[in-house]
Amino acid sequence: MRASERVHASLREDILAWRLVPGTVLSEVEQAQRLGVSRTPLREALGRLAAEGLAVVGKGRTLVVSDLSADDIRALFELREALETQAARLAARRRRPGVFEELRDRFEAAPELLTADDPGRTEYYRLAASLDAAVDEAMDSPYLLRSLQGLRTHAVRARRLSRDNLARLVKAAGEHRLITEAIIESDETLAAQATAVHLRASLATILASLTAPDHAPAAPEPAPEPAPQPAPQPAPHPNPVGV
């Protein structure tokens, strides 16, 4: 993996997990030191974040983590409902046997993933991502998939605003299970309706979280420690061997 790709993946995950909250200045000097890279790959990574809408130009032309307002989230979910209900319909129509049966069983046991040992709900959200991936493959619609992929980054970021609402996460697991059952039964209408119900409930929870005194998710995962600086090296030999 190229340095710029590694840096992009690291910064992207920090933003999605709310370790870097909206408004955080993405200083080239600070981030290059923290991630242990030069400024060239960092600039490439920051450019990709800006293209994805995760970073915007702030004061002094420095990039900052983009905001995620209530209006942004409403607009996001309006489009999600339009696209994801159709994706669920197609997945129910074209599903592969076995995949969704396994996911149904995993969502049945999903509350067991919500433990104090995983405050970031990593395993829970990994399971949710597995359903997204299964629907993407089952629907077999490249143009719809391309549109959905453009939404997923922002959907993941918004979704994690609910990670400390255990009651909501348990209920969401049941909603996901109903979606898988509808797909298993090839019930296109139920699959679409269950998806819409899930998205509307999620939207209501996320919007409510924005009115809390501190709407960023509590107990964020710690940011990585700054990369250790290399120890001073002796002066190079007059005729060094190329590396």
C-alpha positions, 0 to 999 in steps of 0.5 A: 500500500502506498504511503498516501493510501495508508494515510488516507485510510487512517485519517478517513477512519479517524473522521468516521469514528469521530476521533477527528470531530467536525472543525478539527484543523488538519494541519499538514505539519501536525498530521505528518508528524502524527502519522510518520510520513512526509507532507507529500503523501499527506497532501495527496490523502487530504485531497482525497478526503476533500473530494469525498466531502470529509474535509473542507477549506477553513480559515487560512486555506487550511483543511478542516474536518467537514461539518455534519449538520441536521440539514446534511443528515436529512438530505443524506437520508432522503437519498438513502431511502430512495436508493436503499429501498430499491437495492433491497427490492433487487436483492430480494429478487436476485438473492443468492441462497445461504448468504442472508440466512447466515446474516439473519442468524448473526443479527439475532445474536447481535446484542451480544456484540454490544459490550463494554469491551468494545465502546466503539461498537466495531464488531456491531458496525462490521456486521452492519457493513456485511449486510450492506455488502451482501445487498450490494452483491445480490442486487447486481446493479452496477449503476445503483452500486456506484451511487450507493458507494458515494453515500456510504462514507457519509452514512457511516459517519452519521450512523456512529452518532447512535453508537452510545444508544444501546436500546436503539442499536438493539432495535436496529439489529432487529430491523436488519434481521427483518430485512434479511428475512424479507430477502430470504423469502424473496418478498420485494415489498417487505424488503423495501418497506423494512429498509424504509422503516429502519432508515426513518428510525435511524434518522430520528435517533441521529437527529435527536442525538444532535440536540444533546449537550455534546452531540459527538459520540461519547467515549471516542476511541483514542487517536493514534499516538504520534509516530516515534521519531527515528534515532539520529544516524551516523554520518553516511559513508562517502560512497553509500550503497543505494537502497 
